[in-house]
Amino acid sequence: MADYFTKWRLCPNPQKTEVSCFHLNNQMKKQELHVEMNGLQLKHNFNPVYLGVTLDTSLTYNLHTDKMKQKFKTRINIIHKLAGSNWGVNPDFTYCSVSLVFSVSEYCCPVWMYSAHVYKIDTELKNSMRLISGTIKSTLTSRLPVLLNIVPPNIRRWSAANRE
């Protein structure tokens, strides 16, 4: 790596550089890598964050979806305050509320959209759509995007992936 960095005139910082290993072998899951750069031991990170996406050793994106679920909950609480005690959000705030939640769900979605843990994100999106539209739990979840006049989450993710 040192030759590559020298050739391309790159100067990585060994104190900020992390190493990680991605594999499907669970027996090696807790094994740390020992890599040196310029005589300094690089820090091993089992769950590195790259451009806001939390990675894990087998690239299941479980930790990333858990973090997104927490972000949704805080944003849903904001929407709940906007909605007040009435049924649903004021129509003036509908698109603002939808964009507040859906912006999180579409960030870097081409990376994690085929994960088995996407259902966690979809569940929170459905909860937010219920709150925004003022519907009750017995409303079909497939009808929620129609009521809000928005594209369903899976199609929005697919469209975002195609744009990139």
N, C-alpha and C positions, 0 to 999 in steps of 0.2 A: 504494500500500500504506500510505503514511503516513496518508492520510485515513481509511482503513479502521481502522487501529490507533487513531487518535485518536477516531473515532466510537464504537468499542466499548471504549474505555479500556484498551487492551492496551499493554504496554510490553516489546517484544522486545529482547533484548540483541544488538546488532550484532556483538560479539566472538564470540558463540556461534552466531549464525545462519549457516547454510550455504545455498548455492544449488546446484541441479543441474538438468540438462536431460535429459529422457527422450524418446527418438525411435528410429526404426528406420533412419535414414539413417547408414550407417557412415562416410561421408565427413566427417560433422560430429562424429564420436565424440570426437575430441581437442580440440574447440573449447571454450574456457572462456567462461563468462558473466561480464560485468562489470556488477554491480548494486551500487548504493549505497543505504545507508539512513542517514538523518541525517548525511550527509556522509562516512560511512565505507564503504570498499569491503568488501563481503561476501566471505567465503571461498568459493571454488568447490570442490566435492567431487564427484569422478566416481563414487564409490561410497559414498553416505551410508548410515548405519545408522539405521533408524527402528524403535524398540521392539524391538530385537534382530534385525531382519531387514535384511540387507545388500542394498541395491538396486544395480543397474547401469543403464547408459544405455538398454539395450533391454529391461529387466525380464525377463531370462531366469533370474535367480536362481542363476546358475552359482557366483558367489562365496559366496552364502549356503549352498548345498548343500555346497561344499567345506569351509566352516567347520564345518558340522554333521557332516560326515564325520570331521573331526579330533576333535570332541567325542565322537563315538561310539567312536573308537579309544581315547581315554583311559578312557571308561567301560567298554569291553569289557576293558581291562587290569585294571580293578578287579574285574570279574566273574571274570576268569581267576584272580585271586588268591583270590577266594572259592571258586571251584570246586576249587582245589588240583590235585593230581595224579590225582584220581579222575575217572571219567566223569561229567561233568555237575555241576551245582550241587546242593548239599544241598537236598532238597525244602522245607525251612523257609525258604530264601533265594530260592526260585524267583520268587515274585511281587515280592519286593524287587528282584531283578535285572532282571526284565521292566520294572518301573516306572522303574528307573534309566535304561534305554535308551529306552523308548517315550515318556517325558515330553519328551525332547528332540525326538523326531520329530513330536510333535503340537503343539508350540508354534507358533502363527501359521500352521498348515498351510493354512487357507483362502486365504492370500495366495499361497503358492508351490506348492500341491499339483498344479497343472496344468502345471508347468514340465517341459521336456524332460529336466531333470537329476535328476528324482526317483529314477531308477534307482540313483544313487549312494547315496542314503539307504536304499533297499530292500535293496541289496546288504549294507550294514553291518548292517541289522536281521536279515537272514537269517543272517549270520555270528554275531551275538549269540544268536539263537535256537538255532543249532547248538551253541554253547558251553554255553548254559544247559541244553538238553535232553540233552547228551552224545551226540548223533548224529554220524555220519560224513558226509563230503561227498556220498556217493552217495544219501543220503536225499532224497527229493523235497521241494523247497522249499515246495510247496503243503501238505505234511503237517506242517510244523514248527509252525504255530499250533495245529493239532489236538493234537499231542503235548503242547504246553504249556497247552492248554485256554484259549487266548486268541483274540481276534478278529484276523483278518489285518490287516496294516498299512494296506492301501488302504481297507478298510471302516472302520477306526478313524479315518483321516483324513477320510473322507466324513462319518462320524458327528460328528466334532468340528466340521466346517464347518457341519453342520446345526444343531448346538447354538448356534453363534454367530449 
